[in-house]
Amino acid sequence: MPIPPQLARQLQAHLREREGERLDAFVFPNTDGGRIDLSNFSRDVWNDARQDVFPAGSPLRNVRRHDLRHSAITAWLNAGVPIKTAQVWSGHRTASTLFDTYLGVMRHDEALGRARIEQAFGSTD
């Protein structure tokens, strides 16, 4: 999936600082530089990280990793990323699975649809 240029620059700087010029480096490696074992990631890393980063009482302390996925897909759809593209980026097997999960979070569909029709066929004003 594409990464916004600002984030790509930050990730590149992070990798250069931590890994030098290794092209096969993980952005977030385990202590040996290898792939993180996600079976224990929440317990060993994620839970403590939320407590360290978010202030006491913040609802963000309860954010699961999977919630970040939902947030990203919702943002793509609301930004107008085509359904098939969002399906590929998100790894959903079918567009219908994506629709079943995310159709309710798509905002401003009516206005967007009218604007696209007007753009395609010319304004009726």
BASE-752990 format. One record per atom (N, C-alpha, C): x, y, z; atom name. Coordinates in Angstrom, 2 decimals, padded with zeros to 5 digits, always signed. Layout:
% BASE-752990
@px = X&py = Y&pz = Z&site = CA
...
//
This chain:
% BASE-752990
@px = +000.83&py = -001.17&pz = +000.00&site = N
@px = +000.00&py = +000.00&pz = +000.00&site = CA
@px = +000.88&py = +001.24&pz = +000.00&site = C
@px = +000.40&py = +002.32&pz = -000.55&site = N
@px = +001.22&py = +003.53&pz = -000.59&site = CA
@px = +001.36&py = +004.15&pz = +000.80&site = C
@px = +002.45&py = +004.83&pz = +000.97&site = N
@px = +002.71&py = +005.53&pz = +002.23&site = CA
@px = +002.81&py = +007.01&pz = +001.90&site = C
@px = +002.12&py = +007.87&pz = +002.68&site = N
@px = +002.24&py = +009.31&pz = +002.42&site = CA
@px = +003.70&py = +009.74&pz = +002.46&site = C
@px = +004.10&py = +010.68&pz = +001.60&site = N
@px = +005.52&py = +011.09&pz = +001.52&site = CA
@px = +006.13&py = +011.49&pz = +002.85&site = C
@px = +005.37&py = +012.20&pz = +003.69&site = N
@px = +005.93&py = +012.63&pz = +004.98&site = CA
@px = +006.29&py = +011.41&pz = +005.85&site = C
@px = +005.41&py = +010.41&pz = +005.87&site = N
@px = +005.67&py = +009.22&pz = +006.65&site = CA
@px = +006.81&py = +008.40&pz = +006.04&site = C
@px = +006.86&py = +008.34&pz = +004.71&site = N
@px = +007.94&py = +007.61&pz = +004.04&site = CA
@px = +009.29&py = +008.21&pz = +004.41&site = C
@px = +009.38&py = +009.54&pz = +004.45&site = N
@px = +010.65&py = +010.18&pz = +004.83&site = CA
@px = +011.02&py = +009.84&pz = +006.28&site = C
@px = +010.04&py = +009.85&pz = +007.16&site = N
@px = +010.31&py = +009.52&pz = +008.56&site = CA
@px = +010.76&py = +008.07&pz = +008.71&site = C
@px = +010.11&py = +007.16&pz = +007.99&site = N
@px = +010.50&py = +005.75&pz = +008.05&site = CA
@px = +011.90&py = +005.54&pz = +007.48&site = C
@px = +012.21&py = +006.23&pz = +006.38&site = N
@px = +013.55&py = +006.12&pz = +005.80&site = CA
@px = +014.61&py = +006.61&pz = +006.77&site = C
@px = +014.35&py = +007.73&pz = +007.44&site = N
@px = +015.31&py = +008.27&pz = +008.41&site = CA
@px = +015.46&py = +007.29&pz = +009.58&site = C
@px = +014.36&py = +006.73&pz = +010.04&site = N
@px = +014.39&py = +005.75&pz = +011.14&site = CA
@px = +015.24&py = +004.55&pz = +010.75&site = C
@px = +015.03&py = +004.04&pz = +009.54&site = N
@px = +015.80&py = +002.88&pz = +009.10&site = CA
@px = +017.28&py = +003.21&pz = +008.93&site = C
@px = +017.59&py = +004.37&pz = +008.35&site = N
@px = +019.00&py = +004.76&pz = +008.18&site = CA
@px = +019.69&py = +004.86&pz = +009.54&site = C
@px = +018.99&py = +005.45&pz = +010.50&site = N
@px = +019.56&py = +005.63&pz = +011.83&site = CA
@px = +019.80&py = +004.30&pz = +012.54&site = C
@px = +018.85&py = +003.39&pz = +012.40&site = N
@px = +018.93&py = +002.12&pz = +013.14&site = CA
@px = +019.61&py = +001.00&pz = +012.39&site = C
@px = +019.49&py = +001.00&pz = +011.07&site = N
@px = +019.93&py = -000.16&pz = +010.31&site = CA
@px = +020.96&py = +000.16&pz = +009.23&site = C
@px = +021.36&py = +001.42&pz = +009.09&site = N
@px = +022.31&py = +001.77&pz = +008.04&site = CA
@px = +021.67&py = +001.63&pz = +006.67&site = C
@px = +022.34&py = +000.99&pz = +005.77&site = N
@px = +021.85&py = +000.85&pz = +004.39&site = CA
@px = +021.28&py = -000.53&pz = +004.10&site = C
@px = +020.97&py = -001.29&pz = +005.13&site = N
@px = +020.38&py = -002.63&pz = +004.92&site = CA
@px = +019.03&py = -002.51&pz = +004.24&site = C
@px = +018.90&py = -003.06&pz = +003.06&site = N
@px = +017.64&py = -002.97&pz = +002.32&site = CA
@px = +016.59&py = -003.94&pz = +002.82&site = C
@px = +017.01&py = -004.96&pz = +003.57&site = N
@px = +016.07&py = -005.96&pz = +004.05&site = CA
@px = +015.69&py = -005.74&pz = +005.51&site = C
@px = +016.00&py = -004.58&pz = +006.07&site = N
@px = +015.73&py = -004.30&pz = +007.49&site = CA
@px = +014.24&py = -004.14&pz = +007.75&site = C
@px = +013.81&py = -004.61&pz = +008.90&site = N
@px = +012.44&py = -004.39&pz = +009.34&site = CA
@px = +012.35&py = -003.02&pz = +009.99&site = C
@px = +011.22&py = -002.35&pz = +009.80&site = N
@px = +011.03&py = -001.04&pz = +010.42&site = CA
@px = +010.96&py = -001.19&pz = +011.93&site = C
@px = +010.25&py = -002.19&pz = +012.39&site = N
@px = +010.10&py = -002.45&pz = +013.82&site = CA
@px = +010.53&py = -003.90&pz = +014.08&site = C
@px = +011.84&py = -004.12&pz = +014.26&site = N
@px = +012.34&py = -005.49&pz = +014.44&site = CA
@px = +012.25&py = -005.96&pz = +015.88&site = C
@px = +012.48&py = -007.26&pz = +016.06&site = N
@px = +012.62&py = -007.78&pz = +017.42&site = CA
@px = +014.03&py = -007.43&pz = +017.91&site = C
@px = +014.38&py = -007.88&pz = +019.09&site = N
@px = +015.68&py = -007.50&pz = +019.67&site = CA
@px = +016.86&py = -008.03&pz = +018.88&site = C
@px = +016.64&py = -009.07&pz = +018.06&site = N
@px = +017.71&py = -009.63&pz = +017.23&site = CA
@px = +017.72&py = -009.05&pz = +015.83&site = C
@px = +016.84&py = -008.09&pz = +015.55&site = N
@px = +016.76&py = -007.49&pz = +014.23&site = CA
@px = +015.85&py = -008.23&pz = +013.26&site = C
@px = +015.21&py = -009.29&pz = +013.74&site = N
@px = +014.33&py = -010.10&pz = +012.88&site = CA
@px = +012.87&py = -009.69&pz = +012.99&site = C
@px = +012.02&py = -010.52&pz = +012.41&site = N
@px = +010.57&py = -010.28&pz = +012.40&site = CA
@px = +009.99&py = -010.43&pz = +013.81&site = C
@px = +009.11&py = -009.53&pz = +014.18&site = N
@px = +008.45&py = -009.58&pz = +015.48&site = CA
@px = +007.48&py = -010.75&pz = +015.50&site = C
@px = +007.45&py = -011.48&pz = +016.61&site = N
@px = +006.48&py = -012.55&pz = +016.81&site = CA
@px = +005.19&py = -011.91&pz = +017.31&site = C
@px = +004.21&py = -011.80&pz = +016.42&site = N
@px = +002.98&py = -011.08&pz = +016.77&site = CA
@px = +002.11&py = -011.83&pz = +017.78&site = C
@px = +002.39&py = -013.10&pz = +018.00&site = N
@px = +001.56&py = -013.85&pz = +018.96&site = CA
@px = +001.71&py = -013.28&pz = +020.37&site = C
@px = +002.84&py = -012.70&pz = +020.68&site = N
@px = +003.06&py = -012.11&pz = +022.00&site = CA
@px = +003.25&py = -010.60&pz = +021.96&site = C
@px = +003.06&py = -010.00&pz = +020.80&site = N
@px = +003.35&py = -008.58&pz = +020.63&site = CA
@px = +002.51&py = -007.69&pz = +021.54&site = C
@px = +001.22&py = -007.97&pz = +021.61&site = N
@px = +000.35&py = -007.15&pz = +022.46&site = CA
@px = +000.81&py = -007.19&pz = +023.91&site = C
@px = +001.06&py = -008.38&pz = +024.40&site = N
@px = +001.49&py = -008.54&pz = +025.79&site = CA
@px = +002.86&py = -007.92&pz = +026.04&site = C
@px = +003.79&py = -008.15&pz = +025.12&site = N
@px = +005.18&py = -007.77&pz = +025.36&site = CA
@px = +005.51&py = -006.33&pz = +024.98&site = C
@px = +004.75&py = -005.74&pz = +024.04&site = N
@px = +005.11&py = -004.43&pz = +023.51&site = CA
@px = +003.93&py = -003.46&pz = +023.51&site = C
@px = +002.86&py = -003.84&pz = +022.84&site = N
@px = +001.77&py = -002.91&pz = +022.55&site = CA
@px = +001.12&py = -002.37&pz = +023.82&site = C
@px = +000.79&py = -003.21&pz = +024.77&site = N
@px = +000.09&py = -002.76&pz = +025.98&site = CA
@px = +000.91&py = -001.72&pz = +026.74&site = C
@px = +002.19&py = -001.97&pz = +026.93&site = N
@px = +003.05&py = -001.02&pz = +027.63&site = CA
@px = +003.22&py = +000.27&pz = +026.83&site = C
@px = +003.34&py = +000.14&pz = +025.52&site = N
@px = +003.52&py = +001.33&pz = +024.69&site = CA
@px = +002.32&py = +002.27&pz = +024.81&site = C
@px = +001.11&py = +001.72&pz = +024.80&site = N
@px = -000.08&py = +002.58&pz = +024.95&site = CA
@px = -000.06&py = +003.30&pz = +026.29&site = C
@px = +000.33&py = +002.60&pz = +027.33&site = N
@px = +000.36&py = +003.23&pz = +028.66&site = CA
@px = +001.42&py = +004.32&pz = +028.73&site = C
@px = +002.54&py = +004.13&pz = +028.04&site = N
@px = +003.63&py = +005.10&pz = +028.06&site = CA
@px = +003.31&py = +006.34&pz = +027.23&site = C
@px = +002.59&py = +006.16&pz = +026.14&site = N
@px = +002.38&py = +007.25&pz = +025.18&site = CA
@px = +001.14&py = +008.07&pz = +025.48&site = C
@px = +000.05&py = +007.42&pz = +025.84&site = N
@px = -001.22&py = +008.13&pz = +026.02&site = CA
@px = -001.45&py = +008.47&pz = +027.48&site = C
@px = -001.96&py = +009.67&pz = +027.77&site = N
@px = -002.17&py = +010.08&pz = +029.16&site = CA
@px = -003.24&py = +009.25&pz = +029.86&site = C
@px = -003.15&py = +009.20&pz = +031.18&site = N
@px = -004.14&py = +008.48&pz = +031.98&site = CA
@px = -005.53&py = +009.00&pz = +031.65&site = C
@px = -006.48&py = +008.10&pz = +031.52&site = N
@px = -007.86&py = +008.48&pz = +031.22&site = CA
@px = -008.16&py = +008.62&pz = +029.74&site = C
@px = -007.14&py = +008.59&pz = +028.90&site = N
@px = -007.36&py = +008.72&pz = +027.46&site = CA
@px = -007.97&py = +007.44&pz = +026.91&site = C
@px = -009.01&py = +007.56&pz = +026.07&site = N
@px = -009.58&py = +006.35&pz = +025.46&site = CA
@px = -008.59&py = +005.66&pz = +024.52&site = C
@px = -007.54&py = +006.37&pz = +024.10&site = N
@px = -006.54&py = +005.78&pz = +023.21&site = CA
@px = -005.72&py = +004.70&pz = +023.92&site = C
@px = -005.76&py = +004.68&pz = +025.23&site = N
@px = -005.06&py = +003.63&pz = +025.97&site = CA
@px = -005.68&py = +002.26&pz = +025.69&site = C
@px = -006.90&py = +002.25&pz = +025.16&site = N
@px = -007.59&py = +000.99&pz = +024.88&site = CA
@px = -007.54&py = +000.60&pz = +023.41&site = C
@px = -006.84&py = +001.37&pz = +022.58&site = N
@px = -006.78&py = +001.09&pz = +021.15&site = CA
@px = -006.01&py = -000.20&pz = +020.91&site = C
@px = -006.64&py = -001.07&pz = +020.13&site = N
@px = -005.97&py = -002.31&pz = +019.73&site = CA
@px = -005.24&py = -002.07&pz = +018.42&site = C
@px = -004.27&py = -002.92&pz = +018.11&site = N
@px = -003.57&py = -002.78&pz = +016.82&site = CA
@px = -004.56&py = -002.88&pz = +015.67&site = C
@px = -005.53&py = -003.75&pz = +015.80&site = N
@px = -006.51&py = -003.94&pz = +014.72&site = CA
@px = -007.36&py = -002.68&pz = +014.52&site = C
@px = -007.54&py = -001.89&pz = +015.58&site = N
@px = -008.29&py = -000.63&pz = +015.45&site = CA
@px = -007.56&py = +000.32&pz = +014.50&site = C
@px = -006.23&py = +000.27&pz = +014.48&site = N
@px = -005.47&py = +001.12&pz = +013.56&site = CA
@px = -005.75&py = +000.73&pz = +012.12&site = C
@px = -005.90&py = -000.56&pz = +011.88&site = N
@px = -006.25&py = -001.05&pz = +010.54&site = CA
@px = -007.62&py = -000.51&pz = +010.13&site = C
@px = -008.59&py = -000.61&pz = +011.03&site = N
@px = -009.93&py = -000.09&pz = +010.73&site = CA
@px = -009.88&py = +001.41&pz = +010.45&site = C
@px = -009.10&py = +002.12&pz = +011.23&site = N
@px = -008.98&py = +003.57&pz = +011.04&site = CA
@px = -008.39&py = +003.90&pz = +009.67&site = C
@px = -007.36&py = +003.17&pz = +009.28&site = N
@px = -006.74&py = +003.42&pz = +007.99&site = CA
@px = -007.71&py = +003.14&pz = +006.85&site = C
@px = -008.39&py = +002.01&pz = +006.88&site = N
@px = -009.31&py = +001.66&pz = +005.80&site = CA
@px = -010.47&py = +002.65&pz = +005.74&site = C
@px = -010.98&py = +003.05&pz = +006.88&site = N
@px = -012.05&py = +004.05&pz = +006.92&site = CA
@px = -011.57&py = +005.36&pz = +006.30&site = C
@px = -010.36&py = +005.78&pz = +006.64&site = N
@px = -009.80&py = +007.03&pz = +006.08&site = CA
@px = -009.65&py = +006.91&pz = +004.57&site = C
@px = -009.17&py = +005.77&pz = +004.08&site = N
@px = -009.02&py = +005.60&pz = +002.63&site = CA
@px = -010.36&py = +005.76&pz = +001.94&site = C
@px = -011.37&py = +005.06&pz = +002.46&site = N
@px = -012.68&py = +005.09&pz = +001.81&site = CA
@px = -013.29&py = +006.48&pz = +001.84&site = C
@px = -013.15&py = +007.17&pz = +002.96&site = N
@px = -013.70&py = +008.53&pz = +003.06&site = CA
@px = -012.90&py = +009.54&pz = +002.24&site = C
@px = -011.67&py = +009.19&pz = +001.89&site = N
@px = -010.85&py = +010.05&pz = +001.03&site = CA
@px = -011.15&py = +009.80&pz = -000.45&site = C
@px = -011.98&py = +008.78&pz = -000.72&site = N
@px = -012.34&py = +008.50&pz = -002.10&site = CA
@px = -011.51&py = +007.44&pz = -002.79&site = C
@px = -010.71&py = +006.68&pz = -002.03&site = N
@px = -009.96&py = +005.58&pz = -002.64&site = CA
@px = -010.98&py = +004.59&pz = -003.18&site = C
@px = -010.84&py = +004.19&pz = -004.43&site = N
@px = -011.80&py = +003.24&pz = -005.01&site = CA
@px = -011.86&py = +001.94&pz = -004.19&site = C
@px = -013.05&py = +001.35&pz = -004.14&site = N
@px = -013.28&py = +000.15&pz = -003.35&site = CA
@px = -012.30&py = -000.97&pz = -003.70&site = C
@px = -012.10&py = -001.22&pz = -004.97&site = N
@px = -011.22&py = -002.32&pz = -005.37&site = CA
@px = -009.78&py = -002.05&pz = -004.91&site = C
@px = -009.35&py = -000.81&pz = -004.97&site = N
@px = -008.01&py = -000.46&pz = -004.51&site = CA
@px = -007.90&py = -000.66&pz = -003.00&site = C
@px = -008.90&py = -000.19&pz = -002.25&site = N
@px = -008.90&py = -000.37&pz = -000.79&site = CA
@px = -008.92&py = -001.86&pz = -000.43&site = C
@px = -009.62&py = -002.65&pz = -001.23&site = N
@px = -009.67&py = -004.09&pz = -000.99&site = CA
@px = -008.28&py = -004.70&pz = -001.14&site = C
@px = -007.57&py = -004.32&pz = -002.19&site = N
@px = -006.22&py = -004.85&pz = -002.42&site = CA
@px = -005.28&py = -004.39&pz = -001.33&site = C
@px = -005.28&py = -003.10&pz = -001.03&site = N
@px = -004.38&py = -002.56&pz = +000.00&site = CA
@px = -004.62&py = -003.22&pz = +001.35&site = C
@px = -005.89&py = -003.46&pz = +001.68&site = N
@px = -006.21&py = -003.98&pz = +003.01&site = CA
@px = -006.04&py = -005.49&pz = +003.11&site = C
@px = -005.93&py = -006.14&pz = +001.96&site = N
@px = -005.75&py = -007.59&pz = +001.98&site = CA
@px = -007.04&py = -008.36&pz = +002.12&site = C
@px = -008.19&py = -007.67&pz = +002.01&site = N
@px = -009.46&py = -008.40&pz = +002.03&site = CA
@px = -009.55&py = -009.27&pz = +000.79&site = C
@px = -010.08&py = -010.45&pz = +000.95&site = N
@px = -010.15&py = -011.39&pz = -000.17&site = CA
@px = -011.09&py = -010.90&pz = -001.26&site = C
@px = -012.19&py = -010.28&pz = -000.86&site = N
@px = -013.15&py = -009.79&pz = -001.85&site = CA
@px = -013.60&py = -008.39&pz = -001.49&site = C
@px = -014.08&py = -007.67&pz = -002.51&site = N
@px = -014.63&py = -006.34&pz = -002.27&site = CA
@px = -015.90&py = -006.43&pz = -001.44&site = C
@px = -016.65&py = -007.51&pz = -001.58&site = N
@px = -017.89&py = -007.64&pz = -000.81&site = CA
@px = -017.59&py = -007.75&pz = +000.69&site = C
@px = -016.48&py = -008.38&pz = +001.06&site = N
@px = -016.09&py = -008.43&pz = +002.47&site = CA
@px = -015.78&py = -007.02&pz = +002.97&site = C
@px = -015.08&py = -006.27&pz = +002.15&site = N
@px = -014.77&py = -004.88&pz = +002.52&site = CA
@px = -016.07&py = -004.08&pz = +002.68&site = C
@px = -016.99&py = -004.23&pz = +001.72&site = N
@px = -018.27&py = -003.54&pz = +001.79&site = CA
@px = -019.04&py = -003.91&pz = +003.06&site = C
@px = -019.11&py = -005.20&pz = +003.34&site = N
@px = -019.86&py = -005.65&pz = +004.51&site = CA
@px = -019.34&py = -005.02&pz = +005.79&site = C
@px = -018.04&py = -004.83&pz = +005.86&site = N
@px = -017.43&py = -004.29&pz = +007.07&site = CA
@px = -017.46&py = -002.77&pz = +007.13&site = C
@px = -017.25&py = -002.10&pz = +005.99&site = N
@px = -016.99&py = -000.66&pz = +006.02&site = CA
@px = -018.05&py = +000.22&pz = +005.38&site = C
@px = -019.07&py = -000.33&pz = +004.79&site = N
@px = -020.06&py = +000.49&pz = +004.10&site = CA
@px = -020.68&py = +001.54&pz = +005.02&site = C
@px = -020.91&py = +001.17&pz = +006.26&site = N
@px = -021.54&py = +002.09&pz = +007.21&site = CA
@px = -020.69&py = +003.27&pz = +007.62&site = C
@px = -019.37&py = +003.23&pz = +007.39&site = N
@px = -018.51&py = +004.33&pz = +007.83&site = CA
@px = -018.19&py = +005.31&pz = +006.70&site = C
@px = -018.66&py = +005.01&pz = +005.51&site = N
@px = -018.39&py = +005.91&pz = +004.39&site = CA
@px = -019.34&py = +007.11&pz = +004.50&site = C
@px = -018.74&py = +008.30&pz = +004.56&site = N
@px = -019.52&py = +009.53&pz = +004.74&site = CA
@px = -019.59&py = +010.30&pz = +003.43&site = C
@px = -020.60&py = +011.13&pz = +003.35&site = N
@px = -020.75&py = +012.09&pz = +002.25&site = CA
@px = -020.86&py = +011.42&pz = +000.88&site = C
@px = -021.38&py = +010.20&pz = +000.86&site = N
@px = -021.51&py = +009.49&pz = -000.41&site = CA
@px = -022.41&py = +010.22&pz = -001.39&site = C
@px = -023.54&py = +010.73&pz = -000.91&site = N
@px = -024.50&py = +011.40&pz = -001.79&site = CA
@px = -023.88&py = +012.62&pz = -002.46&site = C
@px = -023.26&py = +013.49&pz = -001.66&site = N
@px = -022.65&py = +014.70&pz = -002.20&site = CA
@px = -021.51&py = +014.36&pz = -003.15&site = C
@px = -020.72&py = +013.38&pz = -002.80&site = N
@px = -019.61&py = +012.96&pz = -003.64&site = CA
@px = -020.12&py = +012.40&pz = -004.96&site = C
@px = -021.16&py = +011.60&pz = -004.89&site = N
@px = -021.74&py = +011.03&pz = -006.11&site = CA
@px = -022.28&py = +012.10&pz = -007.03&site = C
@px = -023.01&py = +013.07&pz = -006.47&site = N
@px = -023.55&py = +014.17&pz = -007.29&site = CA
@px = -022.42&py = +014.99&pz = -007.91&site = C
@px = -021.38&py = +015.26&pz = -007.13&site = N
@px = -020.26&py = +016.05&pz = -007.65&site = CA
@px = -019.56&py = +015.32&pz = -008.79&site = C
@px = -019.41&py = +014.01&pz = -008.66&site = N
@px = -018.75&py = +013.25&pz = -009.73&site = CA
@px = -019.60&py = +013.20&pz = -010.99&site = C
@px = -020.92&py = +013.08&pz = -010.84&site = N
@px = -021.81&py = +013.09&pz = -012.00&site = CA
@px = -021.76&py = +014.44&pz = -012.69&site = C
@px = -021.80&py = +015.52&pz = -011.90&site = N
@px = -021.71&py = +016.87&pz = -012.49&site = CA
@px = -020.39&py = +017.07&pz = -013.20&site = C
@px = -019.32&py = +016.57&pz = -012.62&site = N
@px = -018.00&py = +016.70&pz = -013.26&site = CA
@px = -017.95&py = +015.92&pz = -014.56&site = C
@px = -018.53&py = +014.73&pz = -014.54&site = N
@px = -018.48&py = +013.87&pz = -015.74&site = CA
@px = -019.37&py = +014.39&pz = -016.87&site = C
@px = -020.54&py = +014.93&pz = -016.51&site = N
@px = -021.51&py = +015.31&pz = -017.53&site = CA
@px = -021.71&py = +016.83&pz = -017.65&site = C
@px = -021.01&py = +017.59&pz = -016.83&site = N
@px = -021.17&py = +019.05&pz = -016.86&site = CA
@px = -022.27&py = +019.48&pz = -015.90&site = C
@px = -022.11&py = +020.62&pz = -015.32&site = N
@px = -023.05&py = +021.18&pz = -014.37&site = CA
@px = -024.37&py = +021.51&pz = -015.06&site = C
@px = -025.46&py = +021.37&pz = -014.33&site = N
@px = -026.77&py = +021.70&pz = -014.89&site = CA
@px = -027.15&py = +023.14&pz = -014.60&site = C
@px = -026.26&py = +023.90&pz = -013.95&site = N
@px = -026.55&py = +025.32&pz = -013.63&site = CA
@px = -026.43&py = +026.20&pz = -014.85&site = C
//
